[in-house]
């Protein structure tokens, strides 16, 4: 058992992604032709942990899988990447969750998700002793009761905490999620999630409403427009970097989150960490697979080509 320190510990979903490239995204009573099919580990907790490891950080995951073939695919993928799996638990009653991700040639996606054992990670299942091993804890797309216990335990251990609620949880709104927001240091949402969470359409206004509840940093990911970071009352606009091609946008937000956390842990300024994260996300979308983040060397080379110094 590894008892060393980790730079980043992620807590949330580990799924298997079944990715199908189709000639078009079908509507009702329509049929699409599958061009290619691949599968591999996915889910936000896995994606962020793998991306952080590829960027040179040490990382681990806390999540739940089933005792089945998909569970073995997930474990194999994490172990190949060198992610610490000490925090994995196994459900004997629920199957490993999975997502079916369909992508058209333009990179647009439709996702069908079955969370399965991933949502079975209950507060009592959290290996609280692992939190003190991490410099930073990232909680992603996980049921609110377990998320809140993880955030409070991490803070008690003196660890900084970031939280990405995801699409479904963001719909609960600020009032129902206010206690969680008060117990984290960084909140990350995309444009749609920011609006769902706050009821406000403008990203700056939405970020301020979230920031007012206590986090030191709020990040609104804006896709091809980059990102907006509100840190201690100051707004930073992060530019987007055009990818060589768009192959798969799934996991781009997770790649951005991993880049931002790794950058901040390295002591980068907020602005520099945002640029680094944006580069990581731009390289990810040119690859098939939600966890296919770039290596540190690839990010540095992309920065060099862009005339940037990291």
N, C-alpha and C positions, 0 to 999 in steps of 0.2 A: 504493500500500500504506500502510495506517495504521500509524504507528510510535509513536503516543501511548500513554500509560499507560491501563490498564483498571482499574476497581474490582474486577471479578470476572471470572475466566476459568473457564469450566466445561469439564470433560473427561468424555466419556462417549458415550452413545447419542443419535443423531439419527435419528428414525424418522418415518414418516407415520402418523398416526392416522386410521383409518377408523371413524367413530363411527356406530353405529346405535341409534336409540331404538326399543325393542320393547315390545309390550304385556305381556310377561312374559319372564323368563329361562328358556329351555327346558331340560328335563332330557333324559335319554336317550330316543330314539324319540319326541320331542316336536317341535312346530313353533311358532314365534313369528311374529307379524305385525310387519313393520318399519313404524314410523310415520314415521321421518325418517332420512336419511343425510347426513352431512357428512364432509369430510376436510380435513386440514391438518397442519402440522408438529407433531411431538411428540417423545417421548423425554426423559429426565430432563435431559440436558445442555441441550437446546433450551429446555425449560420453565423451568429456573432462569435461564438467560441472558435470556430474554424477560421474565420477571417482574422481574428486577433492573433491566432497562432501563426498564420501565414505571414502576418505583418511583424513577426518577431517577438510577440508577447507570449507569456505562459498563460494557459487558459484551462478552465474546467467547466463541467456542466452539472446542474442539478435538475433532474427530470425523471419522468416515469415512462417506461415502455412495457409492451406485453411480451409474454413468453412465446414468441412465434417467429416466422421467417422474416417479417418486416423488422422485428426487434433486432435480429441478427444483422440485417443490412445496416441498420442505424449504428449499432455498436461497432461493426467492422469499419464503417466510414469514419467514425470519430477516432478510433484507435489508429487508423492509417494516418490521420492528420496529426497525431500526437496530443490530442485533447485528453485531459485527465477525466476519467469516467467514474471516479470514486463516488460521486454523488448520484449516480444512476440507481433507480429502484425499479423493481419488476412487479407488475400486476399479474396475478394468477387468474384473474377473472375478466379482464378487459384486453382487447387486442391493441397492438401498436397503432397509433393514429397514422393517417396518410392524407395526402392531398393529390388530387388530379389537376394538373396544370396544363391547360391547352393554350398554345401560342400560334398566332398567325405569322405570315412572313414579315409583317411590319413590326412585330414585337409586342402587339397587344395581347393581353392574356385574359383568360377566364379561369377561375379557381373553384374547385369543389373540395370541401374539407371534411374529414371525419377525425375528430380529435382523439377519440378512443381513450387509451390509458393516459395520454398526456394530461387530460383534464382531471384525472384521478389522483394527481399530486396534491394531497391534502395538507393542511398546516402541520398535522402531527407527523407527516412524512419528511419534513424538512430536516436535513442533517445540519443543525444549527452550528455544530462545532466546526464545520467546513468554512463558515463565513469569515471566521477570524484568520483564515489562511490567505484571504484575498485582499489585494490592495483596492479593488473596486468590484462591486456587485451590480450586474445588469439584469433586470427583471423584464421579461418580454411576453406579452400576449398570454398571461396566465390568470386563472380564476382569482377574483379579488381577495378572498379570505387568505389564500396562501401567499399571494403577492404582498399583502399588508404585513403578515407575520414575518416574511423574509426581509422586507424593508426595515421593520423595527429591530429585528435581530441583527441585521448588518450594521445599523447605526449604533446599536449597543456595543458592537464589536469594534467600533471606531472606523468603519469602512464607508467610503462614499458609495452612493447608490444612484443608478439611473433607471428609468422606467419607460418602456414603450408599450402603451396599453393595447395597441392594435385596433383593427377596424371595429370588431364587435364590442369590446369593452368601452371604447370611446363613446359609443351611443348612449351609455348610461348617464352621461352629463357630469358637469362639474360638481353639482351638489352631492350626488351619490358617491363620487370618487374623491371628494375633498380631503378626507382623512389620509388616503393613500398619497395624494399629491403633497400634503404637508410633511410626509415622512421620507421624501426623496430629495436628492440634490439636483437632478437633471431629469427633465421630461422631454421625450422625443415623440413627435407626432408628424404625420404628413398633412397636407392641406385639408383633405376631406375629414380626417380625424380631428383636426383642430376645430373645424366648424361643427362637427358632431358633438364634440366635448363642450364647447362654449356657446354654441348657437350664434356665433359671430363669423361672418364671411371673410373679413380681412385678416391675413396672418399676423400682422403686427398687433392688432387689437386683441385677437385671440390669445396670442402669446402673453400679452400683458395681463389678461384675466387669469391665466394659469400661474404666471409669475407672482401675482399678488397673493397667492395662497402659500408661498414660502420657498419654492425651489430657487436656487441661485441661477439656474440656467434653463431656458426653454428653447427647444430646437424645433422649427417647423420645416420639414423636408418638402421641397417644391419641385422634385423631379428634374425635368430638363431646364428649370429656371434656377437650380441651385438650392440654397437653403437660407433661412433666416434664423439667426441666433440672438436671443435676448439674454444678456448676462449682466446681472446686477444692475438692471435698468438701462443698459446700453444696447442698442441694436446693431448687429453686424450682418451685412449682406454677403453671403458666400456665393461666388460665381460657380456656374456649372461648366464642366469640361465636356466637349463633344466627343462621344465615343467613336472609334473607327467604324463601328456598325452596331446596330441594336439587335441582339439575338434573344435575350431573355431578361426581362426587367424584374422578375421575382428575386427577392433577396437583396435588391439594390439598397433599400432602406436599412437592412441589417448590416450590409457592408459599410454604409455611411456611419452607422452607429459604432461599429467596431473601430473604424478609422478615427473617429472623433475621440473615443475613449483611449485608444492607444496613444494618439497624439497628446492628449492632456496628461496622461501618465508619464510621457516622456518630457513633460515640462514645456510643451509648445504653448504659445499664446493662444487665446480663443480664436483669433483670426487665422493663425497658422494651422491650428488643429482642424478648423473648418475646411480650409483649402485641401489639406491632406485627406480628409474624409471624402470630399467631393471627387478627388482624383481616384480614390479607392472605388467609389461607386461607379464612376464612369468606365473604369476598366472591367468591373464585374458585369455590367449589362451587355458587354460584347461576348459573353461566354454563356453556354448552356448549363443551367444548374443553379439553384438558389444559393448553394454554398460555395460556388466557384469564384471566390475572391482572389485578387492578385497577391503575389508575394511582395515583400518589402522592396526587393530589387526592382521589380517591375514598376512599382509606384515611383521609386526614385528616378528610374529611366523616363517615365512619363513626365515627371516634374522637370527633368533636364530638357526634354523636347519642348516643353511649354515655357522654358526660360525662367523656371522657378527654382529656388534653393530651399531645400527642406533639411 
